């Protein structure tokens, strides 16, 4: 496990390719695309993903577009990250994900963006659909239409080869390949809410090793470092047993009656009732049970006036979605490198068999 106070760790974190995002000198801009001819369910998942990742744009993959040409076009359009979703044959939902860091050169932060200090921290959703056409819990986005903008002009049909060396000038990488499981769309989550355009807060947990830190910083660099606290939205990436669980919630703080104080007040009222019954106040007023009840009610009023209001501040969560799980397959240096490229991390045979040794 890495020590966050270690000098070597602090130095590497301040000088790596993700440092411009965390030092607020660069703003992430995410390019999202899919495999060829995805189904309607994949388009729906992409629409949910665009609601979570700020400053993200979806480009529908048309024709015989090569990934190398797409990455070059994305780099020229000043995108810093690329996400490629590959659809499973049977499920119709994404079963793998490619996350590529294209580089932060030339991407400067926009003034007045972010949390409580400057502006309202809202993000602009980049899609050919209006904001009102998003998923609000119904099935309005299951018609098979892609929530896409126009594809990169003429770059998708280029004659460039998929040789990794042709992408060496695009950026610094790395490229991470994940397996995607347990996909659950927003509309399939019971009682889900609809996300707003505010930048979410980001919570990273469980990324304790060198490989885990690299993967965590890669995923975190896709989100602006200045969240909009007014939106009260939180995106969570929780690493456990080499699985990365993604959740998206909205939180609210509210005052509720404290159970312990309520029980203490009830016990005190019971004692006062017993004391009133033993005093024989009911008998002096004719021995009626109504007189005893009136005396107990008066005692309750006195006790309630003497006690402070039994309240406590509690947090309540509402899941917004989507929900999915990632499993890191490998981490390679460079942008979209092939099978013979240098690997930063890959599971060994022993690690695949061992169930008590984890890499993240």
N, C-alpha and C positions, 0 to 999 in steps of 0.2 A: 504494500500500500504506500502511496506517495504521501509525503508530509507537505501540506500546503505552505508551511513556513520555511521549507528547504530553499536555500539560495539558488541552487541549480534549477529547481522547478520554477521559481519566480523569474529567473533570467530567461528561461526558455519560453515561458508564457508571455513575457513582455516583448519578445523578439520574433515569435513565430508568425506564420502567414495570417493568423486570425487576430493578431494584436490590433490592427487598425479598427476593427469593429468594436472591440472592447475599450479602446481608447477614444472612441467616438470621432475618429477622423475619417471614417468611411461608413456608408449606409448600405446594408445588404439589399440586393435586388435579385429576386429568385425567378428562374426560368423553369417552367413545369411542362413536361410533355409525357407521352405514353408510347407504348409499342404500337405496331401497325394494327389498324382496324379494331380498336377496343370496343367492348360492348357498352350498353347504356349504364350498367352498374358502375363501371370504371369511371365513366364521365361524371356520374353522381358523386363518387368518392373524390374526384378531382375538385368538383365544386365545393365540397365540404372542406377540403384541404386549403383552397384559396381563401376561405373565410378565416382560417387560423393563422396562416403565414402572411404577415404584412408585406406589402410591396411585391406581391407575386403575380405572375402573368402566365396564363396557359396558352400554349401554341399547339394546335392540332397537328399531328404528324400525318402528312399527306404524301402520296406518291411513293417513290423509292428513296425517301430521305435517309441519308446515312447519319449516324450519330456524330461522326467527325465533322461533317458539314454543319450540322445543327449546333454543335458546340462552338464552332468558329463564328457562326452568325450570332449566337448569343453573346459571345465575347465582344464582338464589334458593337453590339447594342448595349454595352456597359452592364451586362448582367454579371453578378458576382458568384452566383451559385446556380446549379442546374440539378433538377430532380427528374429522373426518368422512371416511370412506373410501368412495369411489365405485367401483363395480365396472365392469369392462370388459364389453362385449357378448359378445365371443367367448371371451376367456380364462377368464372366471369368477373372476378374481383382481382385486384393486384395481388400477386404472390411474391414479387421481388421489387426492390427499389434501389436505384443507383443515385447516390448523392455526390456531386462533383463540385469542387471549389475551383472556380475559374480565375479568381484573383480580385483584389480590391483596388487595383491601380486606376486612378482617374475617377473613382466614385466618391464624391465628397458628401458630407452630411448636409441636410437641408436645415436652414435656420428656422427656429421656432417650432421644432418638432419634438414631441416626447411627452414627459410626465407633467408633474404639477407646475413646474416652472414656466416652460414656454409652450404656449398654445394648448390645445385640448388633446394632443397626442393621437388624433384620429388618422387612420391610414386610408389611402385611396385604393379602392378595389379596382384592379385592372382586368377588365373582361368586356366582351362585347355585349353582355347582358346588363340590364340595369340592376341596381341594388335590390329592387323589390322582387326580382325574379329568382332570388336565392331560395335555399331550402328553409322552410319555416315549419317543418314537421309534416307537411303533406307530401304528395307524390307528384308535385308539379315539375320536378326535374328528372323524372324517369321516362321522358319521352324520347331518349336517345340522342338529344341534341347536345353538342359539346359546348361548355362555357368558355369558348376560346376567342382569342383575338386572331388577327390575320397571321398566317405563317411567315417566317422570315423570307424576304423577297429574294428569289433566285438562288439562295444559298442551299436550299434543300435538294435541288436537282443537280448540284455541281458534280464535277468529275473527280473530286478529291478522293483519294484512297483512304482506307481505314487504318493506314499505317500509323502507329502511335507516335512515330517521330514527326509526323506532320502536325501534331498538336503540341509540340514542345514549347511553342511560343505563346500558347494561350494563357497560361497562368501557372501557379505554383502547386496546384493540387491541395490536398490529396483527393483520391477517389475511393469512396466507401460503397461496398455492395452489401445489401441487407436482404434477408428473407422476411416477408411480411405475412403475418398470420393474425387470426382473430379480428378481422376487419368488421367493424360495426359502424354503419353510417348514422348520421345525426337523426334521421327520421325513424330509425329502428331503436333508438334509446328511449325508454319510457320516461315521460315527464321532462324531456329535454327542453332547453331554452334555445333561443336564437342568438348567435353572437352578433355583437355590434362591430363597428369599424375601428374601435380603439385598439391600440397596440397592447397585446397581452403581457402580463408579467410571466417570467420564465423561472421554473424551478427544476434544478438538476440534482438528482440524488443517486448515490451508489457508484459514481464513476471514480474509482479509487486507484486504479493502476495507470501505468504509462499509456497503454493502448486505450483504456477507458477515458483518460483525460483528453487524448487526441480526438476520439469520437465525440465526446461530450462538447468539446469546443467547436468541432465542425458543425454539429447540429445547432448549438447555441448561436453560432455566428449568422445563422439564417434569420434570426429575430433581432429587431432593433434593441439596442442596449437601454433605451429610455422608454419604459412602458407608460401607458396612460392609466394612472391609478383610478381615474374617474370611471373607467369601464368596468373595474373590478373583475377582470378576466385573468385566468391563470392557465398557462400551458405547462404541463408537468412531463418530464422525461425521467423515468425512474428505472435504473439499472439494477437487476436482481438475477443472480444465477445466469449471467451472460444474456439475458433477455432485457430489452428496453421497452417499457410500457409507456404508451403515450395516452394522456388524458387532457381534457379541456373543460374547465369549470368556470362558473361565475360564483363569487362569494358575496355575502351580505352579512353585516353585523347588526344584531337586534337585541333588545333587552327582553329577557323572559324572567318569569318568577323563579327564584332560586328554590329548589326542592328542599334543601336542608333547612333554610329559614322558614319555609312553609310548615315543615313537620315540627320544628321547634315551637312555632306559634300555636299549632294545633295541640301540642302537649300542654302548653301553658293554659290554653282555653279549657281543656279538660280538667285541669287542676282547679281552675276558678269555678267551674260548674259543680265539681264535687264539694268545694268549700261552700258554695251558695246553698246546696241542698242540705248540708249538715247544719247550717246556721238556722234553718227553720223559717226562712223568710216567707216561704209559701204558706206555712201554717198561719202566720200572723195576718196574712191577707185572705184568709178563708180556706186555706188548705187546697186550693185548686192547682192543678198542674200548669195551667196557663200562667199563673203568677210565678211559678218556678222558672218557666221558659222566659218570662220577661226579665226576671232577675239575671238569668244566664246570658241573655242577649245584651243587657246593660254591661255585664262584666266583660263580654267579648268586645264591646265597643271601647271600653277602657283599655283593655289589653292591646287591641289593634291600634289605638291612638298612641300608645307608649312605644310600640315596636316600629322600627324603620321599614320602609317598603322592601319586601324580600325580592330583589331583582338581581339578575346577573347578565352580563353581556356574553352572548353566544354567537358563534359563526355558523352560518347555514350555507350549504353548497348546492348548486344546481349544475348538472352535467350538460355541456353544450354539444360535445362531440366534435369530430369523429373519435373513434376508439380503435386502436390497433397495437400490435406488438411487433417489434423489430428484433432480428437476430443477425448479428454481424457475421458475414461470411469471409470477407477479407478487406484489408485496407492497403491501398497501393499509392506509391508516390506518383506525382504528375497528374495530368488530366486525361481521363478515359484511356488508360494504358492497357495494352493487351496482356495475354497470359504470360509472356516472357519478361514483363516489367518487374522492377524491384518492388518487393512487398514490404510494407512497414509492419504488417501483422497478418498472420494467417494461422488458423488452428492446426496444431500438430496432431499426429495420430494418437499420441498419448492423451492430449487434451480432449479429443473427440470421445475417447472411451471413458476417461475419468469423469466422475460426476461430482466430485468434491473440490475440484480445482477449476477456478474461474479466471477469466482473462480481463474482464471489465471492472 
